[in-house]
């Protein structure tokens, strides 16, 4: 894999035939995927170690770096893993080791007797894959009146956490309320919406919800619980009404996964010298991931590109020549 440099020069002359400082800049263009492999699925860029075809992605014994590209629709969509995955990808960042995806929202609808009449699965599992849930970018978020929701991990990271959200109405007949008039800022502060952090190293979660106030059914017949990218979420009071939240989000929200090379240990374990090392480019180095065990590859200072490919890190420079 080689870098193709395109040299651009700018020369300025004045009327007195003197030369001004001339700027010479070199820009680089290089492949981001293996030879013969697609680097796009619709609007999503697919850099190696990810790929959409056998032989195009890194094989660590599971299909975590495999991406399924659904080309049966007008604008193809990319999904994590094999055809059985319903996790749609938004983008992949090989520098930060993050993948943004869409996660379907967990919900429960109740009737006037507090019976569940409709529900959506509230489980997510990325075991046996390079992905962990980002504890820095995501928050466990609950929407509802008098709603208590728990998030629980299993396997080698058992834990349980949760939060509760409440609503305070002055008049249940007219619907006028202190809550609706005083939360114009729509912050997720425990009134109608609450959030809590998750721990590092998490690759599985399930959600349990509780709803115990029949007097709110006329206004808030459903509650929601989901892990969501904190920066992309803003609570609105209308989210409590009927199916408003599902309609405005189209049933899914952005969510961030941290990925890494997780089958060969850490940088201190000598992975750079192993036969199946991931950092293939010259001028690249190994760095440990901050979430769980594993490592990422990064181009050295002054270089940019894809460190997971031979020759993937190219010299990034601007040469100034004064004449």
N, C-alpha and C positions, 0 to 999 in steps of 0.2 A: 504494500500500500504506500503510495508516494504522495507527497504534497505538491500541488501545482501552483506555482507562484506567478502572479500576474503583476508586472511592474508598471506603475503609472507614474508619469512625471509631469510636472507643471513648470513652465518657464515663463517668466514675466520680463518684459522689456519696457523701458521708458523711452521718451522721445530723445533723450540725450545719449542714447545707446549705452546706458549702464545696465548691468544685470542686478536684479534684486535677488534676495535669498530664494533659492529654488527648493521646493519640497519634493522629496521622492518617497513614495510610500509603497510598500509591498503588502498585498493582501493574499490570503491563502484560501484555497478551496480544496476540500478533500472528502473522500468517501467516509461515511459514518457506519456503513454496514459491510459485511463480507462481500467479496466479489460475486456478482450474479444474484445477490439477494435484494429484495425490495427494501427501500429505506423509508417508505411511506405506506400508511393505511388511511385512506381518506385524507383528513387534515392533520393526522398524527404522524410525527417523525419517529422512526423506529431505529435507534442506534444499537449496534452490537454492544453488549452481549445479548440483547433482545433480538428476536427475529420471528417471522411469520411462517417460515417453512422449515422442515427438517434439514439440518446442516447449516442453518442460518442463525441459530441461537446457541448460546453456551449450554452444554449438557452436563449438569451436575447431578444427574440421577433422578431428577424430577422435572416437571414441565414449567417450572416457575419463570424461566426466561422466555418461554414460548408465548407468542401472542397470536390469538385467533383474529383474523381480519374477515369480517362479514362484508362480502362484496355483493350481496344479493339486494342491497338497497342503493338508492341514488348516491348518497354520500357514505362510503364504507365506514364502518365503525370497528375499533380495536377493542378486544377483550383480553383480560388477564388469563393466561393459561390455556387450557384446552377448550373444546367446544362446549363443555358442560358449565363453564363459568358464566356468570351473569354480571361480572364486575367490568363495567365499561371504562376504558382509559381516557383520560383527558390529555395528559402529556407525560413525558419521561425526561428527567434531568440526570445526566450521567455525572455531572460535577458534584451535586449535592447528595446524590443517591436517593432521590425521591421520585415517586410516581403518584400523580394525582389521578383519582378515579371517581366515578359516581357510585354512591352507595344508596340502595333502596331504603326508604324510610320504614321503620317499624311503627306499627300503629294498632290501636284497638278501638272499635266502635261499640258503644253500649246502648241498650234500650232504657226505658224509664225504670226498669227494675234492676238496673246495674248488671244485666246479663250481656255477655260479649256476643255481638251479632256478626262481627267481621273482624278479622285480624290478619296481620302480615308477619311473616317469619322475622324474628329479631335475633338472628344468629349470623356470625361471620367467622370463617375459619381460613387461615392462611398457613396452617401447619404444613410441614414438608415442602416449603417454598422459601425463596429468598426474602420474603416480605415480613415485616413487623409493622404494627400500627404505630404511627408517629405520635409519640407522647408530647412532642413540642408543638405540633401543628394542629392537633385535633382536640376537641372537647366532647365529653359525653353530655348530650343536651336532651332535656325533657321539656315538653310543652303540654300544658293542661291545667285544669283547675282541681285542686286537692288531689294531685297526682304524685305518687311516690314510685320511683323506678330504680331498679338495681341493675348494675352491670357486673357480670361475674366472669372470671377467667378460669380455665381448666388446664389440665395437663401439667407441665412443669412450672406453670406460673399461676397457681390457684390464688384468687383474690376476690374480694367483693367490695363494691363501692356504690354510690348512688346519690341522688338528691331529690328534693321535694319542691313542688311549686304549688302556690295557693292563689286564690282570687277572693277579693273582698267586695261584695256587692251591697249597696245600700237599699236597693229596691228590686227584688226579683221579678216584679210584675212589669214595671216599665223598662227595666234594663239599664236605667241610669246607675252609674257606679263611680265611686271614688277611684277605683282602680283604672277604669277606662279614661278618666279625665286627667289623672295625675301621672300617667306613664307615657307622656307624649314622646319622650326620648326612646321609648321601646327598648330599654336595656334588659338583658336577661339576668335579672337580679332576684329571682325567687317569686316574683309576682307574675304568674302565668307561664314563667319560663325559668329554668335553672340549669346551671352547667357545673361540671366538675372535671378535674384532670384525670388522666389515666397513667399507669406506671409504664416504665420502659420494659421492653422485652415481651410485649403482649402480641400473641398471634391467634387468639381465639377469644370470642366473647359471646355471651347470650344475655338477653335483657328480660327482666320480669317487671311488670307494671301492676300498680294497685290504684284503684279509683273508688272513692268512698264518699260520694256526696250527691245524692239524687237531685238536690235542689239546683244543681248547675246543668243538668242534662239539657234543658231547653236552649241553653246558650253554648255549652261545650260538651257535646256528646261523644267526643273522641279525644284520645291522648296519643302523644308521639314520643318516641325515644330513639336516638340515633347518635352515632359518632359522626361528627361533622368538622370540616376544616374551619377553625375558629375565625380566620380572617374573612371568610366568604359568607358567614352567617350573620344575619341581623334579624332579631326578633321583631315581629309586628303584632300589635294587639289583635288584629284580624285573624291571626293564625289560630286563635282559639275557636273561631266560629266555623261550625260545620266542617267542610273539607277544604277550607281556604288554603291551609298550609300545603296540602298535597297538590292542589291545583296550581299554586304559584311556583312550586318547585318541580312540577311535573313528576312527582313521586320519588325523586332522588336528589341527593345533595353531594357536593364535593367532599372528598375525604382523601387524606394523604397516607401513603404507604412508604415506609423506609425500606429500601432494598440494599443488599450487599452480597458479596461472595461469602457464603456461610458454611461451606462444606470443608474448608481446609484450614480452619483456625484463624489466627490473627497475624499481623505483621511480625510480631515477636517470635512466632513459630517457624519462621523461615519460609513463608509461602512464596516469596519472590524467587526463590531458587528451586521450587518444586516443578515437576514435569508438567503439571496442569495449572501453571500459574496464570493469573488473569491479566496482570499488567504486562502486556506484550510489547508496547512501543518503547523505543529508546526515548530518553528524556521523560520518563514517567517514574512514579514511585508509589509505594503502598502506604495507605493510611487506615487506621482502625476506624470502624464505624462507631458512632456514639450511641447506637441503639442495638443492644444485643451483641452477640459475638459474630465477628466477621470483619471483612475489610473492603475498601474501595480503592480504585486506582485514580491517580491524578497526574496531569501533565506538569512537568517542572516549571519553575518560574521562567517567564519569557516564551513559553510554548503553549499552544492551545490545540484542541482537537479531541480525538477519541483515544485515550490511553489503552483501551482494551484491544486495539488493532495494531498489527505490525506497521510501523511508520505512521501511526495515527496522530502523534503529537508533532505539530509543525511550529517552526520558528515564527513567532508573531512579533514584528518589528516595524518601526518607522525610521527611515534613514534620512537625516537632514544633511544636505550638502550646501555650504555657503560658498558662493563664487564671487 
